[in-house]
């Protein structure tokens, strides 16, 4: 099955890494928490830990995120976790990985497994999809 949605982020909060004494590299390490609101066939919200090394001037970097989602996928209500990461060299997405964490589901999503993806369209709107099965 596939459930698609758009999402927006709220409650963005920067996390201090290593007590303000980070290791300095060519790309700064940034850790944030945020909430995402999903609307569509995937409906609900997620809480997210988002870690990135990224240069906003040249659009170059990578990220890793772990999320806890509560809501529904095509009407099945429950909660689960998913992880995703990708890299960019200015506008593209490469090396993308998206996994629904086995054993993390509750309620109607209790036996969920699968994958998915994220894309940002030309207007800057964020899209997400879950390719999943319930066993």
N, C-alpha and C positions, 0 to 999 in steps of 0.2 A: 504494500500500500504506500501511497505518497500523500503527505499533507504539506501544503505550501502556506506561506504567510509573509506579510511584511512586518517589520519591527522598528521600534524607536527605542532609544536608550534614555534612561532617567537616572537620577540619584548617583551621578558619576562622582567618585571620591578617589583621590590619589592616595597611595599607600607609601609611607616612608620605607625605603629599602635599606636594610643594614644600619639603622640608626643614623642616617644621614651621611654615612661614609661609604658610598658605593665605589665599586671598581670602575675606573674611567676607560671607555673604549671609544671607537669612532662613532658608534651609535648608542645613544643613551638608553639605559634600561628604565622602563616605566611600568609600575604595577598599579592597577586601578580595580575598584569594585564598581559594579553598576547593576541596574535593574533594566531588563528589556521587557517591553510590552509587545506581544505578538497578536496580530489580527489576521484572520483568514481561516483556512481549514485547520491550521494550528492556532489555537486561541488560548491566551493565558499570559503568564509572566515567568521570567527567569531571573535568578540572582547569579551574578557572574564574577569570577576572578579573571582579570584580563592582564596578561603580561606581554609587553612588547619591547622590542628594540627597533627604533624607527627614527628616521630623519625627516621631519616634515618639509624641509626645504627642497629635498630631491625626491621625496616619496619612496624611499628605499628602506626596507626592513622586513621583519617577521613578527608574528604574534602566536601566542598559545592562550587558549581560554578554556575554562571549566565552568559548566553551568548546571544549575538545578532548576528544572522546569516544572511548573504546576499549571494544569489547565486541561485542554483536550486536543486530541488529534482525530479529526474526522468524527467528532462526537464521543470518542472514548475518553472518559475523564480519569485523571490520575496524575502522577508525578514521576519523573525520572531524571537522570543525569546524562549530559552529553559533553564531549570534548571536541575541540576543533582548533586547527592552526592553518596558517598559510604564510606565504612570503610575497613580496612585491618589489619590483624594480621600477616603480613609477607608473601606476595606473592598472597594471595587470595583476592577476592572482595566479600564483604558481605553487606547486608542492602542497596543495590543499589536502587536509585530512579532516574527517568528520566521523565521529563514532558515538552511537548511543551506548552507554555503559551497560553491559549485561548485568542482570541482577539488581539494577537500581530502581526498577519500576514499582509503582504502587497502584492500587485500584484497578481500573480498566486498562492501565498500561503495565500491569504487574509482570507480564512475561515478555516485555518489549525487547527487541534487538534490532540493529540496523545501522544505517549510515545517513548521510544527508549532505547538505552544502549551504553555502552563503554566497550571495553576489550583491554587488552594489551597481544599480543601473546608472545611466548617463546623467540622470537628474539628481543622483545622490541618495535615492531611496534604497533601503536595505531589504533584501529578500532572503528567506530561509526556507529550506525544505527538508523533510524527514522522509527517508525511504525506510520503512519499518515493517516488521511482522510481529504478530503476537502469537506465541506458541502455546 
